[in-house]
Amino acid sequence: MRQVMKIVFACDGIYAYGRQDPSALGGAELQQWLIARFLASKGWSVKVGVRRALKAGERKTIQNVDFVGIGQGHVLADWRRFLLSERPAWWYWRCADHLWGAAVEIARVARVQTIFAAGLDRDLTPRQALHRHPRWWPLYAWGLERSHRILLQHRGQLEELPRRWQAKAYVVPNIAPPASSVKAHLERSNYVAWVATLRQFKRPELLVEIARRSPGVRFVACGGPSSFMSPPGYAESITAALRAQPNIEFRGNVSPHEASEVIANAALFLSTSDVEGYPNTFLQAWSCGTPVISLKVDPDRAITQQSLGTVEPDIDRVVKRIRDLVKSPAEREETGNRAREYIAKVHSDDAFGMLFERAIREPGE
């Protein structure tokens, strides 16, 4: 009989997605929920430590994923008790954090192997990775040094990873759930979707500029304020600019379901981001056949090499491309069909599962 594999996560945002909370936020949190749900469906024992939304000792089960209240004491002590009580084989952690170095040592004492999964591309450059407590980057780097596995979203991240860590690194794709329905482009509203939190590196000011230069095109923008990697007052000033632009319908912070609907019904999805990992919004767009227009981000050159949209840093050319595509549902349909095929091949549950299993089964330290 095959031994049941045990894995834990520690992230309140996973619980928000699991219980379909309209306020759920964050691509890293969404991916962890999709991964937890998938592993549970394959017979894994999956536990998620929750600090705020559940009382200490309280348990909830959603789609075979067990959520466990671990208390709100000192975070390192809470994590230690959680690991000792659940006795998992693996602890999965996503995105850079100064506490990861200490967390890895706690896990090693508890005889738990650790998986660090990259979020943003800059997570692989420790000196630049931390937004909170940036001077603590050596502790974060120590966590990467001591992690048993490092999982990456695309090959470009592997190239950026310091060579001494590459032997324990694996490229494992994000999961993209298939769209429940796909609307033909002839039946769609001819608007351009923009969905992101209002953070500086998302560059929403470029959305405003593109809309200003495209008076005949309608844009629908969704995104709530955030202080993450942004100066004070940034989100408020951007909100004002979005609301002032007449051809932008700014909906503010919306539920994950509404954001998905906005993308699924759009003619195009626009990304103005300066840096990402592998954006969930790209995967959502391609799953429902929506082409992506990106000013910079193109992980694994998928947009360029697979013809899933357009990558163009020049705003004037972006404006022209948007105008042309809005008028060409046939071209958008062809691109959308390729995008859906790409998602089925590279970002399905099965594709993730095969590479994830390989990563953890290969001999480690």
Helices and strands as residue ranges (DSSP letters): E 6-10, H 12-18, H 27-41, E 45-50, E 59-62, E 65-69, H 75-86, E 90-94, H 100-109, E 113-117, G 121-124, H 126-129, G 134-136, H 137-146, E 149-152, H 155-160, G 163-168, E 169-171, G 185-187, E 191-195, G 200-202, H 204-212, E 218-222, H 234-244, E 248-252, H 256-264, E 268-271, H 280-287, E 292-294, G 299-301, H 302-306, E 309-311, H 315-326, H 329-346, H 349-361
